[in-house]
Amino acid sequence: MVHHVPARSAATSPAVQSAPTRSGFRPDVEGLRAVALGLVLLFHAGVPGSGGGRLGVDVFFVISGFLITGLLVREVERTGRLDLAGFYARRARRILPAAVVVLLATLTTTAALAPAQLATTGRDGLAAALQLANWRSALADPMDLHPDAAASPLLHYWSLAVEEQFYLLWPPLVLLALAAARRRGRSSDGPGGTSIRRALAVAAGAVAVVSLACSVLLTPVLPTLAYLGTPTRAWQLAAGALLALAVPRLQWWSTGTSQRRHLRRWAPAVSWAALAVVLTSSLWTDDVPYPGWAALVPTLGTVALIAAGIPGLTGASGQGDDGVGARPVGAARLLSARPVRWAGRASYSWYLWHVPVVFAGEALGVSGWPALLALELLVAGPLAALTLVVVEQPFRTSPRFAGARRGLVLGAVATALGVAASVLAIAAS
């Protein structure tokens, strides 16, 4: 399904005229995924002082909102249309094959090492395959969260479900915003802005305000529901979306008067401070109701860190907001280092594998955070690398699965495999 906006819209906006011809790739954002992953690994291994490391998923949410919204708005500005089927097909190729492979491996491991838990794991797998894992956990016990592998080797699929639900609902909201912009006619908002971006910003802002209010109100009374629920997490994805929409405006602002150019001077320092905020938030967030107001700190820290690396704010050369060709400065230089970027590239598969690996280790009698952390690094890490090369990259880039129809069929087949395996596990227990 392809939705068009007026043809003249694609030719009049300064944002479109300066839009990059390449994808919105940012090497520092890829490296930031490694930071998020590291926080999660430390937390699930039980490393002392990492109790708030669960906020690694907050970082992932902001990154997803930023990247997905940037992808959608660039498509509209570049082509004057939004291909929903193509978008969902790309998401299916990117996410579902690896998720189903790990799901099948987890069910098999549970059957071998903890058969008494197979029925529960099968039900968790069914919810995970249907992208409802967060709601199964939240509604099962809305008052008490058990975020460890012993509770379920598939518990961590909740964050994938939140993102998938966002991917499902956000593009239609984008279409509504585009329709509103079309009715008014697309007009310039000054350099670096369009009525389309303004309309999307209104939508994202409304989502952020309502969602944050839900999070603050529910965290004290229904903490598990607040932690796992999509309505209470959507504001973090919306925060990343708002930043993506503001990129041209920030670039324009930084190239104006000498006062505006101070932004570029301070951007590296801001990036280091923001990285410090994200890393140190894990030291205190375990002792406060979460997410609620407390989640504002790591979320806004992540927003500031991504914003500080935008080419133009740093004074480095680059094209549009893709970061290609720009020399990273500040914290972006660290995040763009090859080892960090590799860990970020493998972070999705690594995230999928780390809880099942810890679960298997504990079932075999492994205990203590040094041993569990070693499992996450020395077992889950290589499994992630293998999955990246054998599953993620081939399904994402192979011409065999290119095109909307093939991508959607692939997604349907992957979902059906996950559902069937989970039902068999329930029946066999």
SULPE-V404523 format. One line per field, one symbol per residue. ss: DSSP state (H for helix, E for strand, C for the rest). phi: phi as a letter, one per 20 degrees, with the letter a starting at -180 (. if undefined). psi: psi as a letter, one per 30 degrees, with the letter a starting at -180 (. if undefined). Layout:
BEGIN
ss = ???
phi = ???
psi = ???
END
This chain:
BEGIN
ss = CEEECCCCHHHHCHHHHCCCCCCCCCHHHHHHHHHHHHHHHHHHHCCCCCHHHHHHHHHHHHHHHHHHHHHHHHHHHHHCEEEHHHHHHHHHHHHHHHHHHHHHHHHHHHHHHCHHHHHHHHHHHHHHHCCCHHHHHHHHCCCCCCCCCCCCCCCCHHHHHHHHHHHHHHHHHHHHHHHHHHHHCCCECCCCCEHHHHHHHHHHHHHHHHHHHHHHHHHCCCHHHHHHCCCCCHHHHHHHHHHHHHHHHHHHHHCCCHHHHHHHHHHHHHHHHHHHHHHHHHHCHHHCCCCHHHHHHHHHHHHHHHHHCCCCCCCCCCCCCCCCCCCCCCHHHHHCCHHHHHHHHCHHHHHHHHHHHHHHHHHCCCCCHHHHHHHHHHHHHHHHHHHHHHHHHHHHHCHHHCCHHHHHHHHHHHHHHHHHHHHHHHHHC
phi = .ddddgffffddegfffdffeefefcffffffgffgfgffffffemfgndgefgfgfffgffgffffffffffffffedmbcefffffffffffdfgfffgffffffffffedbgfeffffffffffffemcgfffffefbfdcedecfffafdgffffffgffffffefgffffffffffffenecfdngnbbfffffffffffffffffffffffegfdcfffffdfffedffffffffffgfegfffffffdeffffffgffegffffffffffffefffcffdcgbelfgffffffffgfffffefgofenefadldemfneefcmfffffefgfffffffeffffffeffgffgffffenfbnffffffffeedffffffffgfedgffffdfffdfnffffffgfffffffffffffffffee
psi = kkkllkefefffkeeeegklfalhkjeeeeefeeeeeeeeeeeffgkkggegfffefeeeeeeeeeeeeeeeeeeefefgljjeeeeeeeeeeeeeeeeeeeeeeeeeeeeefiffgeeeeeeeeeeeeghgeeeeeefeiffjkihlfeekfgeffeeeeeeeeeeefeeeeeeeeeeeeeefkjlkhlkgllfeeeeeeeeeeeeeeeeeeeeeefefeieeeeefkefffffeeeeeeeeeffeeeeeeefgbleeeffeeefeeeeeeeeeeeeefffffffglkkdaeefeeeeeeeeeeeefgkkeffflklkbgffkfkjklbffeeffkeeeeeeeegeeeeeefeeeeeeeeefggklkeeeeeeeeefeeeeeeeeeeeedeeeeefkffglleeeeeeeeeeeeeeeeeeeeeeeef.
END
